[in-house]
Every structure is written in C-alpha cells, then in structure tokens.
C-alpha cells in the first residue's frame, strides 16, 4: 500500500504522529501490517493505546482514507503528506509536524509574516493590524493568520485589499467545516489569493484543543510573527511561544499599561520581544527591504551618520526647523530613525539602504 494512505489513515485518528508511525513500522516490519493486525495485539506493542488501536483498525477496515482522498478531489483540495518534496520546510522543523496538510489554493510564497491578536480588538488594534498587514502585503510579504474573528480577519482582509497581496489562513477545523461560520466568504476569497490550509480531516469540527496546535503551523509557515493586540490569556501568545522556540523574531505593538487588550504584548516586549514601530521597520530588519522615501527624507537619512541634534541637522541639510521636525516624525514612524532621551536622532538603517 502507498505510504500516503498510511499517513492519511494515521492522521484520521488524530492520535498518531510521525515518530509513532516510524516506531510501528520498525516493530511490525512494514506499515502494511497495520491493515490486518488485531487492535489488542497492536495495543500490546505499547506505542498506542487500545482505543486508538480500535480507531485505526476501523479506518483501515472501512478504507476511510480512500473516502477522504475522493472527497478532497471533489472539492479541489490537495492532500500533501510530510514525505512529499513540496511539503513546507518550515513545518518539518516542528517537534510535532503535521502528517498531512490539506490545501485549498496556492501555498507557495517568498516571504511571510504571521499576524495574530485578539478576537475582540478595539479600534487601536484593528487600525494597526490593517495598516501593518496591507503595507507588508504590498511589499510582497504573504500574511499568515488563523481566520479567527478580530485581528486575524482584519489582517487577511487587509492583505487581500493590497495590490498583489497574498494571505494564508490556517484553520482549526476541517476545510469543509469553516470556522467561524461568519468567515466562510473570507475563506473563499483567501483561497483565490493565497491558501486555506488545515491539518485536520476535511469534516473535522472546530474543537478547542485544535487551536493551540493550529498556532504552531502559523508560526512555522511565518518568517516572523507580529502580535498586534493580546491579553495575558490570548492564544496569540501560544503562537509567539512557538515562533520563539523555532528561533524566529517576534514583534509586538505596544499599548497602554492599563489596557487589558495590550497587556500580553507589553509583557512580551518586557521579556525581549521586539517593539513594532512600523511595517517599514519589519521589512528592513527581516528582509532588508528599503522603505520608499521622498527626496527630503532621503536627504535627512543620508546626513544622519551619527547621533545628531535638530540644530546639527538644520546646519547639515539646510532644511527649516518645522519642516525638518515633520520629516523626522515620519522617519520615526517608518522605523528608520530613532530619537533618544536627549532629543538626538540616529539612523536605524545602514547607509546602503538609504
């Protein structure tokens, strides 16, 4: 039997991972033995309990894996297994990589940023998620998120609104059981400008236990993570933890210290996460993409080769004070210039980027 069938069968149980499957193959000599072995005998091997053994036996007896493949084909869904060459490399780095990935759309991308946050954001959170997502998408960054209400939905929508923007939605349910139901239309749009993906069998419900596991896929598919707005119990923090475990940069947008929706982000920043100032900052730090500047902005950036005061910059550039202050504020917002406590300004970019 083709190894792909065994991987789909194991995935249908929801209880067997790659390492367990490899150990079973070693003990049995071949995975084909799983099609005939008695559940009690399988359980005695000590790798899966009797309940999972019975479940796996039922999958093989009813050939549910074949039904799953047919259902996927009817709905234009690709089933990609971990042993196939085009399986996303980032997922292989997980301690518990998905055996199977169900894909609607096109999963290929060059750059990616995961954007996560609260399901009940305020206007501050929604405005920032839209601004960051659209700006990154316009610069060729694929936006990865979880299709949840709130920040996820805003981020997906913003990416879709960008010229040439792409986005990937990672579901916590099967692709034929879109959750939340309010985002069915959004899911359809996403698969036409990116991909709608899940590790769960096609008709799987959205169980609470699925979402922390869903978050590891968001982290693995992303080159960095931006947490826009999150409380201390937000699932977004799980995504950030996965990203840190994978050695990826985590950015957080700060909020008021009395705002419970920003407390999670503020705590992450205090623990070493990067404070997100602007989309341009992320573009420069992760991909060395130079933000676009107008002529005067370029003049100012070129002159800031060391920490300088307003007076020193006026002398170097010949720009009037009020105009210079406006330029500096724009450059600070873009994440290109930083101001210290003494009101002196320094360039955060290397001179070749200006």
C-alpha positions in Angstrom: 0.0 0.0 0.0 1.2 3.5 -0.8 2.8 5.2 2.2 0.5 8.2 1.6 -2.5 6.1 2.5 -0.9 5.1 5.8 -0.2 8.7 6.6 -3.7 9.8 5.9 -5.1 6.8 7.9 -2.9 7.8 10.9 -4.0 11.4 10.6 -7.7 10.4 10.6 -7.2 9.0 14.1 -5.9 12.4 15.3 -3.7 10.5 17.8 -0.7 9.1 15.8 2.3 11.2 14.9 5.3 10.6 12.6 7.5 9.2 15.3 4.9 6.7 16.5 4.3 5.7 12.9 8.0 5.2 12.3 8.3 3.1 15.5 5.3 1.0 14.4 7.0 0.3 11.1 10.2 -0.8 12.9 8.3 -3.2 15.2 6.0 -4.6 12.5 8.5 -4.7 9.7 6.0 -2.9 7.4 3.2 -0.4 7.8 1.1 -2.7 5.6 0.8 -5.0 8.7 -1.5 -2.3 10.2 -4.2 -3.3 7.7 -4.5 -6.8 9.3 -3.3 -6.6 12.9 -5.8 -7.2 15.7 -6.3 -4.0 17.8 -5.5 -5.8 21.0 -2.2 -7.1 19.5 -1.4 -3.6 18.3 -2.0 -2.1 21.7 0.3 -4.6 23.3 3.2 -3.2 21.4 3.0 -0.3 23.8 3.0 2.5 21.2 -0.7 3.3 21.0 -3.5 2.5 23.5 -6.3 0.1 22.7 -8.8 2.9 21.9 -6.5 4.3 19.2 -5.8 0.8 18.0 -9.5 0.1 17.5 -9.9 3.5 15.8 -7.1 2.8 13.4 -8.4 -0.7 12.7 -11.8 0.9 11.8 -10.1 3.4 9.4 -8.4 0.5 7.6 -11.5 -1.7 7.6 -13.7 1.0 6.1 -10.9 2.4 3.9 -11.8 5.9 5.3 -8.5 7.2 3.8 -9.8 6.4 0.3 -13.1 8.2 1.0 -11.1 11.2 2.3 -9.0 11.3 -0.9 -12.1 11.2 -3.1 -13.8 13.9 -1.0 -10.7 16.1 -1.3 -10.6 15.6 -5.1 -14.3 16.5 -5.5 -13.7 19.8 -3.6 -10.4 20.7 -5.3 -8.4 20.2 -2.2 -4.8 19.0 -2.3 -3.6 16.5 0.3 0.1 16.9 1.0 1.9 14.5 3.2 5.1 15.1 5.2 7.1 12.7 3.0 6.4 14.7 -0.2 9.1 17.1 -1.5 6.8 20.1 -1.7 5.8 19.8 2.0 6.7 23.2 3.6 10.2 23.0 5.0 9.3 25.2 8.0 6.8 22.6 9.2 9.5 19.9 9.3 11.3 21.9 12.0 8.4 21.4 14.4 8.7 18.9 17.2 5.3 17.6 16.2 4.9 18.3 12.4 1.5 17.6 10.8 1.5 14.2 9.0 -0.9 15.7 6.4 -1.7 19.2 5.2 -5.0 19.9 3.4 -4.6 22.8 1.0 -7.1 24.9 -1.0 -5.3 27.4 -3.2 -1.6 28.1 -3.7 0.7 27.7 -0.7 3.9 29.0 -2.5 5.3 32.3 -1.3 8.7 34.0 -1.0 8.3 36.0 2.2 5.8 35.5 5.1 4.8 37.2 8.3 2.3 35.8 10.8 -0.1 38.4 12.2 -2.1 37.4 15.3 -4.0 39.1 18.0 -7.3 39.4 20.0 -10.6 38.2 18.8 -12.3 41.3 20.3 -9.8 44.1 19.5 -10.6 47.7 19.9 -10.2 50.3 17.2 -6.4 50.8 18.0 -5.8 47.1 17.4 -7.9 46.9 14.2 -6.3 50.0 12.7 -2.8 48.8 13.3 -3.5 45.2 12.1 -4.9 46.6 8.9 -2.1 49.1 8.4 0.7 46.6 9.0 -0.9 43.8 7.0 -1.6 45.9 4.0 1.8 47.6 3.9 3.6 44.3 4.3 1.4 42.6 1.6 2.1 45.5 -0.8 5.8 44.8 -0.3 5.4 41.1 -1.3 5.0 39.6 2.1 2.4 36.9 2.5 0.3 37.4 5.6 -0.3 34.2 7.6 -3.1 34.1 10.2 -5.8 31.9 11.7 -9.1 33.0 10.2 -10.5 33.9 13.7 -12.7 36.9 14.2 -10.9 40.1 15.2 -7.2 40.7 14.3 -7.0 37.6 12.1 -9.9 38.6 9.9 -8.7 42.2 9.6 -5.2 41.0 8.7 -6.5 38.6 6.0 -8.8 41.3 4.6 -6.1 43.9 4.5 -3.7 41.6 2.7 -6.5 40.9 0.1 -7.0 44.6 -0.4 -3.3 45.2 -1.2 -2.3 45.2 -4.8 -0.9 41.7 -5.5 -1.4 40.8 -1.8 -1.5 37.2 -0.7 -2.5 35.6 2.5 -2.7 32.1 4.1 -5.4 31.1 6.6 -4.6 28.2 8.9 -7.8 26.6 10.1 -8.5 24.9 13.4 -11.1 22.7 11.8 -11.5 20.8 8.6 -11.6 22.8 5.3 -15.2 21.6 4.6 -16.3 22.9 8.1 -15.2 26.5 8.0 -15.0 28.1 11.4 -16.1 30.7 12.4 -19.1 30.4 10.1 -19.0 34.3 9.7 -15.8 33.9 7.8 -16.9 31.5 5.1 -16.9 34.2 2.4 -13.5 35.4 3.6 -12.1 31.8 3.4 -13.3 31.6 -0.3 -11.6 34.9 -1.1 -8.4 33.7 0.6 -8.1 30.5 -1.4 -8.2 32.6 -4.6 -5.3 34.9 -3.4 -3.2 32.5 -1.3 -4.2 29.4 0.5 -6.6 28.0 3.1 -4.9 25.1 4.9 -5.5 22.7 7.8 -4.0 19.5 9.2 -7.4 18.3 10.3 -9.6 15.8 8.3 -12.0 17.6 5.9 -15.1 17.5 8.0 -13.5 17.9 11.4 -15.3 20.3 13.9 -13.5 23.2 15.5 -12.6 21.7 18.9 -10.9 24.0 21.5 -7.9 21.7 21.6 -7.3 22.3 17.9 -6.4 25.9 18.1 -3.2 25.8 20.1 -2.0 23.1 17.6 -3.2 25.3 14.7 -1.0 28.1 16.1 2.2 26.1 15.7 1.5 25.9 11.9 1.1 29.7 11.8 4.5 30.1 13.5 6.2 27.5 11.3 4.9 29.0 8.0 6.0 32.5 9.0 9.4 34.0 8.9 8.4 36.3 11.8 5.4 37.0 14.0 3.6 40.3 14.7 1.3 40.3 17.7 -0.9 43.2 17.3 -3.0 43.2 20.4 -3.4 40.4 23.0 -4.4 39.9 26.6 -2.4 37.7 29.0 -4.6 34.7 28.2 -4.7 35.2 24.5 -4.0 32.2 22.2 -1.8 34.6 20.2 0.8 34.2 22.9 1.0 30.5 22.1 1.8 31.4 18.5 4.6 33.7 19.8 5.9 30.9 22.0 6.1 28.5 19.0 7.9 31.2 17.0 10.5 31.8 19.7 11.0 28.0 20.0 11.7 27.9 16.3 14.2 30.8 16.6 12.1 33.4 14.8 11.7 37.1 15.6 8.5 38.1 17.5 7.3 41.7 17.1 4.6 43.3 19.3 2.7 46.5 19.0 2.7 48.2 22.5 -0.4 49.5 24.2 -1.4 51.4 27.3 -0.3 49.9 30.5 -3.9 49.9 31.8 -5.4 48.3 28.6 -6.0 44.6 29.3 -6.0 44.0 25.5 -2.4 45.1 25.3 -1.0 43.5 28.5 0.1 40.4 26.7 2.0 42.4 24.1 3.6 44.7 26.7 4.7 41.7 28.7 6.3 40.1 25.7 8.2 43.3 24.9 9.4 43.4 28.5 10.6 39.8 28.1 12.6 40.6 25.0 10.2 40.6 22.0 10.8 43.4 19.5 8.7 46.6 19.8 7.0 47.1 16.5 7.1 50.7 15.4 6.1 50.4 11.7 5.8 48.0 8.8 8.9 49.5 7.3 10.9 48.5 10.4 9.9 44.8 9.9 10.6 45.0 6.2 14.1 46.3 6.8 15.0 44.1 9.7 13.7 40.8 8.4 14.2 41.1 4.6 16.5 44.1 4.2 13.8 45.8 2.1 14.3 49.5 1.9 11.2 51.6 2.6 10.4 54.3 0.0 11.3 57.8 0.9 10.6 61.1 -0.6 13.5 63.4 -1.6 13.8 65.3 1.6 13.5 62.1 3.7 16.4 60.7 1.8 18.5 63.9 2.3 17.9 63.7 6.1 18.7 59.9 6.3 21.9 60.4 4.3 23.1 63.1 6.7 22.4 61.1 9.9 25.6 59.1 10.1 25.8 59.5 13.9 23.6 60.8 16.7 22.6 64.4 15.8 20.5 67.2 17.3 17.9 69.2 15.5 20.3 72.2 15.3 23.1 70.0 13.8 20.7 68.6 11.2 19.5 72.0 10.2 23.1 73.0 9.6 23.8 69.8 7.5 20.6 69.8 5.4 19.6 73.5 5.2 16.0 72.4 5.9 13.9 74.7 8.0 13.2 73.6 11.6 9.4 73.0 11.3 9.8 71.1 8.1 12.7 69.0 9.5 10.7 68.1 12.5 7.9 66.8 10.3 10.3 64.8 8.3 11.9 63.3 11.4 8.5 62.3 12.8 7.7 60.5 9.5 11.0 58.7 9.6 10.5 57.6 13.2 7.0 56.3 12.3 8.6 54.3 9.4 11.1 52.8 11.8 14.1 54.3 10.1 15.2 56.9 12.7 15.2 56.7 16.4 15.1 59.6 19.0 16.9 59.2 22.3 16.1 60.8 25.7 18.2 63.8 24.8 16.2 64.5 21.7 19.0 63.4 19.4 18.4 61.4 16.3 20.2 58.4 14.9 19.8 56.3 11.7 18.5 52.7 12.2 19.4 51.8 8.6 22.7 51.2 7.1 23.8 53.8 4.6 23.4 51.4 1.6 19.7 51.2 2.3 19.1 55.0 2.0 
